[in-house]
């Protein structure tokens, strides 16, 4: 009995050492499992989307698209809103602030080339890729761009106007007073088509700023000066100004207006028969593809050409087609 | 530098020893490796089983989760649609019960309903021609509305008295509102102003609510749900439906239409789990999409975790088995070391009586065995000593007759020469010599007696050698009372006479002393004879030769053998510290010193004590 007891006691002499060893190994195991948990929770990347100025529904569509893509690609989208009164200076300021705060990539629909250049320079220095939306210019720091082919869109608009006029009549172009190369490309595209049609005569156009009233005045002057059968309005404000003047003169339907954009007001005017054709680009796709491109750029892909989106021609008849509804009217409340 | 070298030197053999221990078929290595292998096997089996169980249950939970979420969305939608149908009935009753839709009471009731429900966009009543009879809120229908061409109008006209739900669409009745709505419509015949009239009641509900119900679900990190129309397979709602219309995305609606459960969709190269559930009262189907690579991630996580656990357990198992095997085999190794010591000839070791029961038993038996060996060895030594003593005593017995023969020969010769006086002296000395030699059989006698014996022996020899030498015996009183082995002087004296004096020309002289020197009794026999060469001096006390070759001991003539005998006897009795010491120089003489301990009682008395 005594000897049995002694046998049992022998390992106990070593027990302390053993216990320490086992405890330290358990400790090590727990340490490593902690590390595993940490590894499995990667830091989410932030992508900023700086809102476009005066884009309204189009801007909302871009945001929705970007949000959808961010969810798909596991990103956090920081949306930087702008006030309706904000201008390019405010947009640039907001973009630079985001850059300073630190973001993996910045998506911006720049108000002007200057905004894009300034932001591009600083972002390039900070090694943050810029993805330009609705802009074909891939300047310094801009690593990818999502845009429509403005010249092609212009040609499409020209064709639609000529079609509405039955290839006969006087056409005026209402443009922006901004030096926007996108708008210039659209104008060139449209002119290239219209000038090729013998029955069509291109009258002197007019230019207006970002305010609707200014465009209305420009349209008024234009219609006072010229007798036109068709107006090609190169942006939303121009189209609204022209529509207002046409409605005021009570000549809606007689003067055919073809324009760009899918603003709700434009859609209303389209349904009312004041505007006749809209060349529409899909804002949702722009936002979605913008985030998608940002992810690809961050993962090391290189792009030297913008991604060109198709445009759609919308009129009063097809605007409520199911496919078009979903493009034109995002689920905004 | 030196220290490092020394360290390396000490570490290297340790490592080698450990490697040897674990590579060889040692018990420790067998225990360790088998223990580790066993644990590893069990852990791997458990890990594989757990992995299967974990990953299967993870998959099942994802399947179940998706199913539950989709079910939940479906129930919510059904509930919502049911609620809307009830609301529709309430509006219908309020507006059409008495066939009066334009009195004040109806307006109030509609107001109440509209105020309580923010998801109702508009309520409108049309006649068969598409003319508006009443609407709430009251707004003019826009000219371009084309009411009769709208799908909800067709549905109401096609089947009367059946509430139909339209697909989500943009409301196109009033100016400046392009809200996404689902239209509830029904064609009813009512009696209005006494005439039966067919009217169509329309209630537009904001799609926002359905959008919220469908979009606020989470199926993993990237999962989503979409709704299709069971009839035509149109996508009613999709979180990315604009992408679908732009052709940037695809959903395999056909499979979802025919399926009523879960299925794996690989149409766009990514494995996705689609979970389908019908919303019966509205004819829609909800399709929940989960990404399977998220499940795979869970599986990989489980896998990685299990591999870590297995590795840790293995390390733990090896460490524990290392310690355990070392602990278990330690007594055995200790036993081995002890046995090796015994092998080297160290019998004064003992195994400690501790460790496991078997080891204690083994140790006990080993100790018993060792004890027995020690006893046997002691016995052998004792026996050998006794044997030696007997041999010596036998030899001693042979010396006396030899001497007696020579002496008697001399006596005969002296009788022949009629030397009566000398004969008397010689016989007297001889008889005394024998008496002293016998000494009642005792092995030790007093120095006095030993000197007496020597004197008689010298007297006899002096006569035999015709006064060729003279002698002198000197002894302290204290020395004389001490005890010594008997007959130690006689062989030395014989040696001095035979080898030292016999052949010398001059008169020989033998000087015998006995004195106490410190803690020793010293007796000397000094002669002035021919002396010995150093070689001979060396040979004379070769004890080993004596032990190893006892045979020449007896046969060799001369007293060289006898001298060794004396030396041997002294050492046997008193120990190796004592014995003879020779000093000799050729032509000068030889001195022999006998050193023995100072003993004041006879050997017999000591033994009795």
Boltz contact constraints between the chains, C-beta under 6 A:
constraints:
  - contact:
      token1: [A, 3]
      token2: [B, 357]
      max_distance: 6.0
  - contact:
      token1: [A, 3]
      token2: [B, 360]
      max_distance: 6.0
  - contact:
      token1: [A, 7]
      token2: [B, 356]
      max_distance: 6.0
  - contact:
      token1: [A, 7]
      token2: [B, 357]
      max_distance: 6.0
  - contact:
      token1: [A, 14]
      token2: [B, 327]
      max_distance: 6.0
  - contact:
      token1: [A, 18]
      token2: [B, 323]
      max_distance: 6.0
  - contact:
      token1: [A, 21]
      token2: [B, 319]
      max_distance: 6.0
  - contact:
      token1: [A, 25]
      token2: [B, 316]
      max_distance: 6.0
  - contact:
      token1: [A, 29]
      token2: [B, 312]
      max_distance: 6.0
  - contact:
      token1: [A, 32]
      token2: [B, 308]
      max_distance: 6.0
  - contact:
      token1: [A, 40]
      token2: [B, 301]
      max_distance: 6.0
  - contact:
      token1: [A, 68]
      token2: [B, 239]
      max_distance: 6.0
  - contact:
      token1: [A, 68]
      token2: [B, 240]
      max_distance: 6.0
  - contact:
      token1: [A, 72]
      token2: [B, 222]
      max_distance: 6.0
  - contact:
      token1: [A, 74]
      token2: [B, 221]
      max_distance: 6.0
  - contact:
      token1: [A, 264]
      token2: [B, 178]
      max_distance: 6.0
  - contact:
      token1: [A, 268]
      token2: [B, 176]
      max_distance: 6.0
  - contact:
      token1: [A, 271]
      token2: [B, 144]
      max_distance: 6.0
  - contact:
      token1: [A, 282]
      token2: [B, 246]
      max_distance: 6.0
  - contact:
      token1: [A, 284]
      token2: [B, 242]
      max_distance: 6.0
  - contact:
      token1: [A, 285]
      token2: [B, 246]
      max_distance: 6.0
  - contact:
      token1: [A, 288]
      token2: [B, 243]
      max_distance: 6.0
  - contact:
      token1: [A, 320]
      token2: [B, 172]
      max_distance: 6.0
  - contact:
      token1: [A, 323]
      token2: [B, 245]
      max_distance: 6.0
  - contact:
      token1: [A, 325]
      token2: [B, 170]
      max_distance: 6.0
  - contact:
      token1: [A, 326]
      token2: [B, 241]
      max_distance: 6.0
  - contact:
      token1: [A, 326]
      token2: [B, 242]
      max_distance: 6.0
  - contact:
      token1: [A, 326]
      token2: [B, 245]
      max_distance: 6.0
  - contact:
      token1: [A, 327]
      token2: [B, 242]
      max_distance: 6.0
  - contact:
      token1: [A, 327]
      token2: [B, 245]
      max_distance: 6.0
  - contact:
      token1: [A, 329]
      token2: [B, 170]
      max_distance: 6.0
  - contact:
      token1: [A, 329]
      token2: [B, 178]
      max_distance: 6.0
  - contact:
      token1: [A, 331]
      token2: [B, 180]
      max_distance: 6.0
  - contact:
      token1: [A, 331]
      token2: [B, 211]
      max_distance: 6.0
  - contact:
      token1: [A, 333]
      token2: [B, 208]
      max_distance: 6.0
